[in-house]
């Protein structure tokens, strides 16, 4: 991999997204608006205070997964990736460039989502807000890297959506969003330990309630980061030049 080529790819992706207002709105505004909708639904109830941190993990994760996977697949289907790889650009440069681009967008998305949840929707955070932002950013980056991973195997946008029941839905069901993970049956609890979204939800809940120290949060971030790196590596190794 070459840092110059990687950064050039990052700049190209950011330029493309900047000229697509709908994608910008989807990435930056939609997660915050969905969080606001959940807060509005549960007005005058304690529910939002309970599920709010988990929702902060869920919506950015799903949005980044969809946008990244479809955008990368489009590069392959239009022949752009094939033309790029015919030049001195490796698969690693391409995947890492996309990861950096969507990682920067994830920072903005996390700042907007956390700020909206805390200062507009009234989500109470007993821990440090910067830790909440750090977990939200890492969670959004995870969604991006899993999107890159899924795009390597999909041939159409519809197939990307079909990956959601395989990659996304089990994490939603077992990640502690609907029921605390320690209340899951033993077998399901063990499976949930191997799902990265579970660790994002655990970390956000820990920050929200201030029930664990920064070392615990850092450990969860390392686990999420390890899954993200693994997805990037596998995505780079399996990326096809062009969809058959």
N, C-alpha and C positions, 0 to 999 in steps of 0.2 A: 504493500500500500504506500501511496505517496501523499504526504500532507497537502501539497499544493493542489493535486487533483481532487482530493477529498473535499477541501474547502471550496474549490470551484463548483463541485457538485452541490454542495450546501447552498452556495450563493444562487445557483441556477434554480434550485427548488424554491427557495424563498422568493425569488423574483416572480416565478410562475404563480405562486400562491398569492402574492401581493396584487397581481392583476386579476384575481378571481375573487370578487367580493363575497360571493355566496359561501365559498370555502372558508374564508376568513371569519365570517359570521358563525358558521357551523363550528369552527374550532374554538373561537374565543367566547362568543356570546351564548350559544345554545346550552352548554353545560350549566352556566350560571342561571339561565332562565329556567331550566328544568329543576334546579335546586330551589329556586324561588317558588316554583309551582308546588313542589312537595311541601315547602314551608307554609304556603297558603292553604293547602288542603288540610293540614293539621294545625291550623290556627287555634289557639287557646287549649291546646292539648300538650302533653309532655312527649308526644311521639317524635316530633322533629328533633328534639334534643337528644333522643336515643338513637335515631337512625341517621341523623344529619351527617356525622363523620363518615359512615359507610357510603352514603350517597355521594359524598365528595370523592370517594374512590371509584364509584361505579360509573357515573356519567362521563367524566373525562376519559376513563379507560375505554369505554365503548366507542366514543366519538373518535378518539385517536386511532383505534384499531380499524374502524371502517375507512376513514379518510386516507390513512397511510396505505392500507392494502389496496384500495381501489386506485389510488394515484400511482403506485408502483406498477400495478398490473397494466394500467393504461400506457405506461412507458414501454412495456413489452409488446402490447398489442399493436401499437402504432409504429413499431420498428425503431423507436428512439433509442431504446437500450441497445439494440443490435448495432446501430450506428455509433453509439458512444463506446461500446466495447471493441469496435474495430479500430479505435484509436488507443493510445496508451492509457487506458482507464480500466482498472481491474474491477472484478466483482466486489472486492472488499472496499475499494474506494467508493463505488456506487452505493452500497448498503450503508457504509459508515457516513457518507455524505447525507443520505436521507435521514439517518438517525440523528445527526447533529442538527439538521434543519428542523425536524419535527420536535427535537429536544428543546430548541430555542422557543418554538411555538408553545411547547408544553409549559415552559416557565411563565409565559404571559398568561396562558390559560389558567394555570394554577393560582397565580396572583389574583386574577379576576374572580375566579370561582370562590377561593377562600375569603377574599375581601367581601364579596357579595353575601356569602353565607354568614359571615361574622357580623359585619357592620350594617347590612341591610335586612337580612332575615333574622338576625338576633341569635345565631347559634353560639352557645356559651362554650368557650374554650378555657379550661382551667390551666392548661399547660402553655408552653411558648408557641405563639402564632407562627414564628419562623420554622419551627419543627413541623407544624401542620403543612406549611407551604412546601417544605422539603419532601415530605412524604407524598403530597399531591403531585409534585413535579415528577418524582420517581415513578409513581403509579401511571401517570400519563405517558411517560417515556416507555414504560413496559407495554402499554397498549400499542404504541407505535412499533416497537420491535416485534411484537407478536403479529401485528398487521403485515410487516415486512416478511416474516416467516410464512404466513398464510398465503401471501401473494406469490411466493415462489412455487406453490403447488396448484394455484387456481388458473383456469384458462379464460374465465369470463367473470364479470362483476357478480353475476348470480351465484357462481361457485364461491366467491368470496363470502357472500351472505350465508351460504350453506355451511361455511366453516364456523359460524357463530355458535350453532348448537353443540359443536364439538369442542371449541376452544373457550368460548365466552360463557355460555349458559351454565355449565357445571360450576364454574367459579362463582357465578352469581348465587346459585342455589346453596353452595357449600361454603361460601366465604364469610358467613357470619352476618349477612345483611338482614335476613329474615328471622334468624334464630341464632343466639350465641353459639359459637362453635363447640363450647364445652358441654352443650346440651344435645349435640348430635349423637346418634348411635356410634358405637366404638369404631366400626368399619368406616363409616363416612367421615368421622373425625380424623382418622389416619389419612384418608384420601385428601381431605382438605388441607392437611399439613403440607402437601406437595403441590398445592395450587398457589401461585404467587399473589393473586388478588386477596387471598385469606390473610397474608402477612401485611398487605397494605391496609386492609380494614382493621386488623389488630393494632397496627401502629397508629392509625388515625384515632381509634377509640382510646388508646393509651394516652395520646396527647390531649384529647378532649377532656378526659377525666383526671389527667395528671396522675395516673395510677402506676406508672413506671418511670424510671429515670431515663436520661438521654442515652445511656449505654444500651438499654433495651431497644429504644427506637433505632439507634445506629445498627444494631444487629439485624433488625427487620429490614432496614434499608439495604444492607449488604445482601440479604437473601433475595430481595426483589431485584437488585442490580445484577446478581448472578444469573437469574432467569433471563433478564434482558440481554445480557452479554451472550448467553447461550443461544437465544433466538437470533441475534445478529450473526453469530458464527454459522449456525445451521442455514440461515437464510442466504448468506454469502456463498456457501458451498453448494447449495441446491438451486441457486438462481439460474433460470434459463435465459438465453439471449432473446428469444422470441417465442411467443405462444404458437404452437403448431396449428 
